[in-house]
Amino acid sequence: MGIADRDYARQPPSRTGRHGAAPRVGRMRAMSVNTWIIVVNVVVFLIGNVLLANVQVKTSAGEFIVEGVSPSELKGRKVDPNVTLPFPTVPNLFYHPIYDYSRPQKDSQGRIKMRLDGTPEPRLLAGERFTYMPVVESWGHFSTGKAFLKGQFWRFITFQFLHANVTHIVFNMMGLWFVGGLVEEYLGRKRYLAYYLACGLFGAVSYLFLNFVGYFVVPALSPGMRDITWLPALLFDDPYMPLIGASAGVFGVLMAAAFIAPRAIVEVMFVIPMRLRTAVYLFLGLAALNLLRGGHNAGGDAAHVGGAIAGAFLIRRPHLLRDFFDLFGDSRKGTRAKASHAAEVDAILVKVREHGLERLTPSEREVLRRESQAARERFLD
């Protein structure tokens, strides 16, 4: 029997707090993980939106191919970096064209289009799109195109620490400040960090799925559906539309708080007293409604709903968070050594049961003391 199999190491965290005390909304330890999440968000905001706000960098936004152009026509063609044109359907988006200079462009009546310098306008085959962004947002934002089509998977995490403006970050950090400490106390430091990041990650997955279906799948079903711009919950935004913000993770934390302390009273907008569970479900309902009707910031609400769903699932199954960081490396390295140590501890416990504590050697007493201390720390973490 290993130490993890013993009763005191397998007790689930109590919904009334670690030491029997009622959970307190708004509590935040000075060096808690929740504190550090807030600090990191604020520091990144100050760097990206204040110190480096004027450092704009050219950011790729994917390529496009003109309808009717075959792959064979693109062979050997190169982007013309000396020509920059505005992309017609997305503001602040530009492209470098790929032309076929051997075939001039023609209008609807079959006449050759002419440039201002009197030369024929070459046929446009494709283009390399780009925009300009602040450097931090350029590197860290999430989009369907960047994360999925380009395989830049770090963006599932980095977008969670970026914010558009002061209002955006203030409301998100207020949500963490009020209930993050409560959820961290319930889950423990490491699982809370895994929980927060997982909710944000699933918010991005929700956005990606709804955008991929809306932008790629629906138009591919039939030519008649290419002009559709609204279906319930689907996102028809350009796949390189950026998504930023901690809101998906914050919604997950709010769902956890509603589960842990559903009857705690909070003041919505600092004015309206309301039970925590009622307030959280109200916010979630508004986000879901806006997503379904395709309102302003429907993409953001797709992430909010995704984070909330993940949060509601994970807070009821916190054991699933244990291996979250295995995404970044195998936490089971050294398993054999741990198994050997556990066997040693079990042998000592057998000796205690059969012969009593007085028969233990000083080294065996030290092993048992260290293991008991480690078990208490794991339980309190």
KEZA-655220 format. One record per residue (C-alpha): residue in one letter; x, y, z; residue number from 1. Coordinates in steps of 0.05 Angstrom, whole numbers, m for minus. Layout:
BEGIN
type:A, xx:X, yy:Y, zz:Z, seq:NUM
...
This chain:
BEGIN
type:M, xx:0, yy:0, zz:0, seq:1
type:G, xx:30, yy:66, zz:m21, seq:2
type:I, xx:23, yy:132, zz:16, seq:3
type:A, xx:m27, yy:158, zz:m35, seq:4
type:D, xx:m73, yy:99, zz:m18, seq:5
type:R, xx:m80, yy:116, zz:55, seq:6
type:D, xx:m143, yy:149, zz:81, seq:7
type:Y, xx:m111, yy:215, zz:102, seq:8
type:A, xx:m79, yy:224, zz:33, seq:9
type:R, xx:m143, yy:210, zz:m5, seq:10
type:Q, xx:m191, yy:256, zz:30, seq:11
type:P, xx:m224, yy:303, zz:m21, seq:12
type:P, xx:m223, yy:378, zz:m6, seq:13
type:S, xx:m282, yy:402, zz:34, seq:14
type:R, xx:m332, yy:451, zz:4, seq:15
type:T, xx:m331, yy:487, zz:71, seq:16
type:G, xx:m256, yy:502, zz:68, seq:17
type:R, xx:m193, yy:466, zz:87, seq:18
type:H, xx:m199, yy:471, zz:162, seq:19
type:G, xx:m274, yy:470, zz:171, seq:20
type:A, xx:m282, yy:545, zz:164, seq:21
type:A, xx:m334, yy:575, zz:117, seq:22
type:P, xx:m305, yy:596, zz:50, seq:23
type:R, xx:m293, yy:670, zz:43, seq:24
type:V, xx:m305, yy:708, zz:m22, seq:25
type:G, xx:m252, yy:760, zz:m37, seq:26
type:R, xx:m196, yy:726, zz:2, seq:27
type:M, xx:m127, yy:725, zz:m31, seq:28
type:R, xx:m62, yy:705, zz:1, seq:29
type:A, xx:m2, yy:750, zz:m12, seq:30
type:M, xx:37, yy:696, zz:m48, seq:31
type:S, xx:m19, yy:653, zz:m75, seq:32
type:V, xx:m22, yy:628, zz:m146, seq:33
type:N, xx:m83, yy:672, zz:m156, seq:34
type:T, xx:m41, yy:732, zz:m136, seq:35
type:W, xx:13, yy:714, zz:m185, seq:36
type:I, xx:m37, yy:704, zz:m241, seq:37
type:I, xx:m63, yy:775, zz:m229, seq:38
type:V, xx:7, yy:803, zz:m224, seq:39
type:V, xx:29, yy:770, zz:m289, seq:40
type:N, xx:m33, yy:795, zz:m325, seq:41
type:V, xx:m20, yy:866, zz:m301, seq:42
type:V, xx:54, yy:865, zz:m318, seq:43
type:V, xx:40, yy:837, zz:m388, seq:44
type:F, xx:m13, yy:891, zz:m398, seq:45
type:L, xx:35, yy:947, zz:m377, seq:46
type:I, xx:90, yy:920, zz:m423, seq:47
type:G, xx:45, yy:908, zz:m483, seq:48
type:N, xx:m4, yy:966, zz:m477, seq:49
type:V, xx:40, yy:1020, zz:m446, seq:50
type:L, xx:115, yy:1009, zz:m454, seq:51
type:L, xx:112, yy:975, zz:m523, seq:52
type:A, xx:45, yy:1001, zz:m547, seq:53
type:N, xx:77, yy:1040, zz:m604, seq:54
type:V, xx:121, yy:982, zz:m627, seq:55
type:Q, xx:79, yy:956, zz:m684, seq:56
type:V, xx:103, yy:895, zz:m722, seq:57
type:K, xx:81, yy:864, zz:m788, seq:58
type:T, xx:39, yy:803, zz:m772, seq:59
type:S, xx:21, yy:750, zz:m823, seq:60
type:A, xx:m53, yy:737, zz:m831, seq:61
type:G, xx:m51, yy:678, zz:m879, seq:62
type:E, xx:m57, yy:672, zz:m954, seq:63
type:F, xx:m116, yy:674, zz:m1001, seq:64
type:I, xx:m126, yy:645, zz:m1071, seq:65
type:V, xx:m173, yy:678, zz:m1120, seq:66
type:E, xx:m233, yy:635, zz:m1136, seq:67
type:G, xx:m222, yy:595, zz:m1200, seq:68
type:V, xx:m146, yy:595, zz:m1195, seq:69
type:S, xx:m117, yy:524, zz:m1198, seq:70
type:P, xx:m55, yy:502, zz:m1158, seq:71
type:S, xx:m18, yy:492, zz:m1224, seq:72
type:E, xx:m26, yy:566, zz:m1240, seq:73
type:L, xx:10, yy:584, zz:m1176, seq:74
type:K, xx:71, yy:541, zz:m1190, seq:75
type:G, xx:133, yy:585, zz:m1195, seq:76
type:R, xx:95, yy:648, zz:m1178, seq:77
type:K, xx:124, yy:693, zz:m1124, seq:78
type:V, xx:95, yy:745, zz:m1077, seq:79
type:D, xx:110, yy:816, zz:m1098, seq:80
type:P, xx:132, yy:849, zz:m1032, seq:81
type:N, xx:138, yy:917, zz:m1065, seq:82
type:V, xx:63, yy:922, zz:m1076, seq:83
type:T, xx:16, yy:931, zz:m1016, seq:84
type:L, xx:m59, yy:933, zz:m1025, seq:85
type:P, xx:m117, yy:937, zz:m975, seq:86
type:F, xx:m156, yy:873, zz:m965, seq:87
type:P, xx:m227, yy:891, zz:m985, seq:88
type:T, xx:m269, yy:855, zz:m932, seq:89
type:V, xx:m229, yy:864, zz:m868, seq:90
type:P, xx:m209, yy:933, zz:m840, seq:91
type:N, xx:m135, yy:946, zz:m827, seq:92
type:L, xx:m115, yy:883, zz:m866, seq:93
type:F, xx:m68, yy:887, zz:m926, seq:94
type:Y, xx:m37, yy:839, zz:m975, seq:95
type:H, xx:22, yy:830, zz:m1022, seq:96
type:P, xx:m6, yy:804, zz:m1089, seq:97
type:I, xx:15, yy:745, zz:m1131, seq:98
type:Y, xx:4, yy:765, zz:m1204, seq:99
type:D, xx:4, yy:729, zz:m1270, seq:100
type:Y, xx:38, yy:781, zz:m1314, seq:101
type:S, xx:27, yy:739, zz:m1377, seq:102
type:R, xx:m49, yy:746, zz:m1372, seq:103
type:P, xx:m79, yy:816, zz:m1362, seq:104
type:Q, xx:m139, yy:828, zz:m1318, seq:105
type:K, xx:m206, yy:838, zz:m1353, seq:106
type:D, xx:m270, yy:872, zz:m1331, seq:107
type:S, xx:m341, yy:842, zz:m1334, seq:108
type:Q, xx:m346, yy:862, zz:m1408, seq:109
type:G, xx:m282, yy:828, zz:m1427, seq:110
type:R, xx:m241, yy:892, zz:m1435, seq:111
type:I, xx:m169, yy:894, zz:m1410, seq:112
type:K, xx:m160, yy:935, zz:m1347, seq:113
type:M, xx:m106, yy:988, zz:m1351, seq:114
type:R, xx:m62, yy:1017, zz:m1296, seq:115
type:L, xx:m52, yy:1091, zz:m1286, seq:116
type:D, xx:16, yy:1085, zz:m1321, seq:117
type:G, xx:m18, yy:1057, zz:m1384, seq:118
type:T, xx:5, yy:985, zz:m1375, seq:119
type:P, xx:m44, yy:926, zz:m1371, seq:120
type:E, xx:m64, yy:906, zz:m1301, seq:121
type:P, xx:m39, yy:835, zz:m1290, seq:122
type:R, xx:m86, yy:780, zz:m1267, seq:123
type:L, xx:m89, yy:770, zz:m1192, seq:124
type:L, xx:m78, yy:697, zz:m1171, seq:125
type:A, xx:m69, yy:701, zz:m1096, seq:126
type:G, xx:m42, yy:744, zz:m1040, seq:127
type:E, xx:m4, yy:742, zz:m975, seq:128
type:R, xx:m44, yy:778, zz:m922, seq:129
type:F, xx:m16, yy:817, zz:m863, seq:130
type:T, xx:m33, yy:870, zz:m812, seq:131
type:Y, xx:5, yy:911, zz:m760, seq:132
type:M, xx:m2, yy:896, zz:m686, seq:133
type:P, xx:33, yy:915, zz:m621, seq:134
type:V, xx:91, yy:867, zz:m613, seq:135
type:V, xx:65, yy:831, zz:m551, seq:136
type:E, xx:m4, yy:821, zz:m581, seq:137
type:S, xx:26, yy:798, zz:m646, seq:138
type:W, xx:66, yy:743, zz:m612, seq:139
type:G, xx:13, yy:721, zz:m562, seq:140
type:H, xx:m57, yy:729, zz:m591, seq:141
type:F, xx:m100, yy:669, zz:m610, seq:142
type:S, xx:m135, yy:658, zz:m676, seq:143
type:T, xx:m161, yy:598, zz:m714, seq:144
type:G, xx:m110, yy:611, zz:m769, seq:145
type:K, xx:m50, yy:620, zz:m724, seq:146
type:A, xx:m63, yy:564, zz:m674, seq:147
type:F, xx:m96, yy:512, zz:m718, seq:148
type:L, xx:m76, yy:525, zz:m791, seq:149
type:K, xx:m5, yy:547, zz:m773, seq:150
type:G, xx:5, yy:500, zz:m714, seq:151
type:Q, xx:26, yy:555, zz:m665, seq:152
type:F, xx:m1, yy:518, zz:m605, seq:153
type:W, xx:31, yy:563, zz:m552, seq:154
type:R, xx:m24, yy:613, zz:m567, seq:155
type:F, xx:m75, yy:569, zz:m529, seq:156
type:I, xx:m39, yy:594, zz:m466, seq:157
type:T, xx:m10, yy:662, zz:m483, seq:158
type:F, xx:m74, yy:695, zz:m506, seq:159
type:Q, xx:m101, yy:687, zz:m435, seq:160
type:F, xx:m52, yy:740, zz:m409, seq:161
type:L, xx:m67, yy:794, zz:m461, seq:162
type:H, xx:m120, yy:848, zz:m456, seq:163
type:A, xx:m145, yy:901, zz:m503, seq:164
type:N, xx:m153, yy:960, zz:m455, seq:165
type:V, xx:m158, yy:981, zz:m383, seq:166
type:T, xx:m232, yy:963, zz:m376, seq:167
type:H, xx:m219, yy:894, zz:m404, seq:168
type:I, xx:m165, yy:877, zz:m354, seq:169
type:V, xx:m198, yy:911, zz:m294, seq:170
type:F, xx:m262, yy:870, zz:m299, seq:171
type:N, xx:m225, yy:805, zz:m310, seq:172
type:M, xx:m177, yy:816, zz:m252, seq:173
type:M, xx:m234, yy:838, zz:m206, seq:174
type:G, xx:m267, yy:771, zz:m220, seq:175
type:L, xx:m204, yy:734, zz:m201, seq:176
type:W, xx:m193, yy:777, zz:m139, seq:177
type:F, xx:m263, yy:765, zz:m112, seq:178
type:V, xx:m268, yy:690, zz:m121, seq:179
type:G, xx:m200, yy:663, zz:m144, seq:180
type:G, xx:m174, yy:656, zz:m72, seq:181
type:L, xx:m235, yy:615, zz:m53, seq:182
type:V, xx:m225, yy:567, zz:m111, seq:183
type:E, xx:m150, yy:562, zz:m99, seq:184
type:E, xx:m162, yy:545, zz:m26, seq:185
type:Y, xx:m210, yy:490, zz:m48, seq:186
type:L, xx:m165, yy:460, zz:m102, seq:187
type:G, xx:m95, yy:474, zz:m77, seq:188
type:R, xx:m42, yy:516, zz:m112, seq:189
type:K, xx:m20, yy:469, zz:m167, seq:190
type:R, xx:m89, yy:444, zz:m185, seq:191
type:Y, xx:m116, yy:515, zz:m184, seq:192
type:L, xx:m64, yy:537, zz:m235, seq:193
type:A, xx:m80, yy:476, zz:m278, seq:194
type:Y, xx:m154, yy:490, zz:m271, seq:195
type:Y, xx:m147, yy:563, zz:m291, seq:196
type:L, xx:m104, yy:548, zz:m352, seq:197
type:A, xx:m148, yy:490, zz:m374, seq:198
type:C, xx:m211, yy:533, zz:m372, seq:199
type:G, xx:m176, yy:586, zz:m415, seq:200
type:L, xx:m151, yy:532, zz:m462, seq:201
type:F, xx:m220, yy:502, zz:m472, seq:202
type:G, xx:m247, yy:572, zz:m483, seq:203
type:A, xx:m199, yy:577, zz:m542, seq:204
type:V, xx:m220, yy:508, zz:m566, seq:205
type:S, xx:m293, yy:529, zz:m565, seq:206
type:Y, xx:m278, yy:592, zz:m605, seq:207
type:L, xx:m236, yy:553, zz:m655, seq:208
type:F, xx:m289, yy:499, zz:m666, seq:209
type:L, xx:m346, yy:548, zz:m677, seq:210
type:N, xx:m303, yy:592, zz:m722, seq:211
type:F, xx:m277, yy:533, zz:m762, seq:212
type:V, xx:m347, yy:506, zz:m774, seq:213
type:G, xx:m375, yy:574, zz:m791, seq:214
type:Y, xx:m320, yy:598, zz:m837, seq:215
type:F, xx:m298, yy:533, zz:m871, seq:216
type:V, xx:m349, yy:478, zz:m862, seq:217
type:V, xx:m414, yy:515, zz:m875, seq:218
type:P, xx:m391, yy:547, zz:m942, seq:219
type:A, xx:m364, yy:479, zz:m964, seq:220
type:L, xx:m431, yy:444, zz:m955, seq:221
type:S, xx:m460, yy:476, zz:m1017, seq:222
type:P, xx:m449, yy:538, zz:m1061, seq:223
type:G, xx:m514, yy:567, zz:m1037, seq:224
type:M, xx:m489, yy:571, zz:m965, seq:225
type:R, xx:m428, yy:614, zz:m982, seq:226
type:D, xx:m465, yy:678, zz:m970, seq:227
type:I, xx:m493, yy:658, zz:m902, seq:228
type:T, xx:m466, yy:703, zz:m847, seq:229
type:W, xx:m507, yy:679, zz:m787, seq:230
type:L, xx:m528, yy:613, zz:m757, seq:231
type:P, xx:m540, yy:604, zz:m683, seq:232
type:A, xx:m474, yy:601, zz:m644, seq:233
type:L, xx:m430, yy:594, zz:m706, seq:234
type:L, xx:m375, yy:645, zz:m719, seq:235
type:F, xx:m365, yy:670, zz:m790, seq:236
type:D, xx:m307, yy:716, zz:m772, seq:237
type:D, xx:m243, yy:716, zz:m812, seq:238
type:P, xx:m200, yy:658, zz:m785, seq:239
type:Y, xx:m144, yy:706, zz:m768, seq:240
type:M, xx:m188, yy:750, zz:m725, seq:241
type:P, xx:m149, yy:757, zz:m659, seq:242
type:L, xx:m176, yy:732, zz:m593, seq:243
type:I, xx:m145, yy:757, zz:m528, seq:244
type:G, xx:m164, yy:761, zz:m454, seq:245
type:A, xx:m168, yy:722, zz:m390, seq:246
type:S, xx:m244, yy:718, zz:m392, seq:247
type:A, xx:m249, yy:644, zz:m409, seq:248
type:G, xx:m207, yy:626, zz:m348, seq:249
type:V, xx:m244, yy:676, zz:m305, seq:250
type:F, xx:m311, yy:646, zz:m325, seq:251
type:G, xx:m284, yy:578, zz:m306, seq:252
type:V, xx:m263, yy:605, zz:m238, seq:253
type:L, xx:m332, yy:637, zz:m229, seq:254
type:M, xx:m365, yy:570, zz:m243, seq:255
type:A, xx:m321, yy:537, zz:m191, seq:256
type:A, xx:m339, yy:590, zz:m140, seq:257
type:A, xx:m413, yy:579, zz:m154, seq:258
type:F, xx:m403, yy:505, zz:m140, seq:259
type:I, xx:m362, yy:514, zz:m77, seq:260
type:A, xx:m402, yy:571, zz:m44, seq:261
type:P, xx:m468, yy:576, zz:m82, seq:262
type:R, xx:m504, yy:615, zz:m27, seq:263
type:A, xx:m450, yy:667, zz:m13, seq:264
type:I, xx:m477, yy:737, zz:m23, seq:265
type:V, xx:m442, yy:783, zz:m72, seq:266
type:E, xx:m459, yy:853, zz:m96, seq:267
type:V, xx:m465, yy:853, zz:m172, seq:268
type:M, xx:m437, yy:918, zz:m200, seq:269
type:F, xx:m425, yy:937, zz:m126, seq:270
type:V, xx:m499, yy:951, zz:m118, seq:271
type:I, xx:m545, yy:891, zz:m127, seq:272
type:P, xx:m539, yy:837, zz:m73, seq:273
type:M, xx:m546, yy:768, zz:m103, seq:274
type:R, xx:m527, yy:696, zz:m88, seq:275
type:L, xx:m461, yy:678, zz:m120, seq:276
type:R, xx:m491, yy:620, zz:m159, seq:277
type:T, xx:m547, yy:663, zz:m186, seq:278
type:A, xx:m499, yy:719, zz:m207, seq:279
type:V, xx:m452, yy:671, zz:m243, seq:280
type:Y, xx:m508, yy:635, zz:m280, seq:281
type:L, xx:m537, yy:703, zz:m300, seq:282
type:F, xx:m470, yy:724, zz:m330, seq:283
type:L, xx:m464, yy:657, zz:m366, seq:284
type:G, xx:m535, yy:662, zz:m393, seq:285
type:L, xx:m521, yy:731, zz:m421, seq:286
type:A, xx:m458, yy:707, zz:m455, seq:287
type:A, xx:m493, yy:646, zz:m484, seq:288
type:L, xx:m551, yy:689, zz:m510, seq:289
type:N, xx:m503, yy:738, zz:m544, seq:290
type:L, xx:m466, yy:680, zz:m576, seq:291
type:L, xx:m530, yy:648, zz:m601, seq:292
type:R, xx:m555, yy:712, zz:m633, seq:293
type:G, xx:m487, yy:731, zz:m662, seq:294
type:G, xx:m483, yy:797, zz:m625, seq:295
type:H, xx:m423, yy:843, zz:m613, seq:296
type:N, xx:m363, yy:804, zz:m587, seq:297
type:A, xx:m396, yy:737, zz:m601, seq:298
type:G, xx:m326, yy:708, zz:m610, seq:299
type:G, xx:m307, yy:729, zz:m540, seq:300
type:D, xx:m371, yy:699, zz:m513, seq:301
type:A, xx:m355, yy:633, zz:m548, seq:302
type:A, xx:m292, yy:631, zz:m506, seq:303
type:H, xx:m330, yy:651, zz:m443, seq:304
type:V, xx:m380, yy:595, zz:m452, seq:305
type:G, xx:m326, yy:545, zz:m468, seq:306
type:G, xx:m287, yy:564, zz:m406, seq:307
type:A, xx:m349, yy:560, zz:m363, seq:308
type:I, xx:m368, yy:491, zz:m389, seq:309
type:A, xx:m297, yy:465, zz:m377, seq:310
type:G, xx:m299, yy:496, zz:m307, seq:311
type:A, xx:m365, yy:464, zz:m289, seq:312
type:F, xx:m338, yy:397, zz:m311, seq:313
type:L, xx:m269, yy:401, zz:m279, seq:314
type:I, xx:m290, yy:429, zz:m211, seq:315
type:R, xx:m331, yy:366, zz:m201, seq:316
type:R, xx:m273, yy:322, zz:m223, seq:317
type:P, xx:m211, yy:356, zz:m195, seq:318
type:H, xx:m170, yy:292, zz:m199, seq:319
type:L, xx:m167, yy:303, zz:m274, seq:320
type:L, xx:m124, yy:365, zz:m262, seq:321
type:R, xx:m67, yy:324, zz:m231, seq:322
type:D, xx:m34, yy:308, zz:m298, seq:323
type:F, xx:m48, yy:374, zz:m333, seq:324
type:F, xx:25, yy:394, zz:m334, seq:325
type:D, xx:43, yy:328, zz:m368, seq:326
type:L, xx:25, yy:367, zz:m431, seq:327
type:F, xx:93, yy:401, zz:m423, seq:328
type:G, xx:133, yy:341, zz:m398, seq:329
type:D, xx:126, yy:273, zz:m366, seq:330
type:S, xx:114, yy:282, zz:m291, seq:331
type:R, xx:121, yy:208, zz:m280, seq:332
type:K, xx:196, yy:207, zz:m290, seq:333
type:G, xx:228, yy:173, zz:m231, seq:334
type:T, xx:168, yy:128, zz:m219, seq:335
type:R, xx:212, yy:69, zz:m202, seq:336
type:A, xx:248, yy:108, zz:m148, seq:337
type:K, xx:182, yy:131, zz:m119, seq:338
type:A, xx:156, yy:60, zz:m119, seq:339
type:S, xx:218, yy:36, zz:m83, seq:340
type:H, xx:210, yy:90, zz:m31, seq:341
type:A, xx:137, yy:73, zz:m21, seq:342
type:A, xx:155, yy:0, zz:m11, seq:343
type:E, xx:205, yy:21, zz:42, seq:344
type:V, xx:152, yy:62, zz:78, seq:345
type:D, xx:102, yy:5, zz:75, seq:346
type:A, xx:154, yy:m43, zz:105, seq:347
type:I, xx:165, yy:6, zz:163, seq:348
type:L, xx:90, yy:11, zz:175, seq:349
type:V, xx:84, yy:m65, zz:176, seq:350
type:K, xx:140, yy:m67, zz:227, seq:351
type:V, xx:104, yy:m15, zz:270, seq:352
type:R, xx:39, yy:m55, zz:267, seq:353
type:E, xx:73, yy:m121, zz:287, seq:354
type:H, xx:126, yy:m98, zz:337, seq:355
type:G, xx:109, yy:m26, zz:357, seq:356
type:L, xx:144, yy:41, zz:348, seq:357
type:E, xx:198, yy:24, zz:399, seq:358
type:R, xx:228, yy:m28, zz:352, seq:359
type:L, xx:243, yy:22, zz:297, seq:360
type:T, xx:315, yy:43, zz:284, seq:361
type:P, xx:332, yy:118, zz:284, seq:362
type:S, xx:337, yy:117, zz:207, seq:363
type:E, xx:268, yy:84, zz:201, seq:364
type:R, xx:238, yy:135, zz:249, seq:365
type:E, xx:268, yy:191, zz:206, seq:366
type:V, xx:239, yy:161, zz:142, seq:367
type:L, xx:170, yy:156, zz:174, seq:368
type:R, xx:174, yy:227, zz:201, seq:369
type:R, xx:193, yy:256, zz:133, seq:370
type:E, xx:139, yy:216, zz:98, seq:371
type:S, xx:86, yy:239, zz:147, seq:372
type:Q, xx:108, yy:312, zz:138, seq:373
type:A, xx:107, yy:305, zz:62, seq:374
type:A, xx:37, yy:274, zz:64, seq:375
type:R, xx:11, yy:333, zz:106, seq:376
type:E, xx:41, yy:383, zz:57, seq:377
type:R, xx:10, yy:348, zz:m3, seq:378
type:F, xx:m57, yy:347, zz:31, seq:379
type:L, xx:m53, yy:422, zz:47, seq:380
type:D, xx:m28, yy:441, zz:m22, seq:381
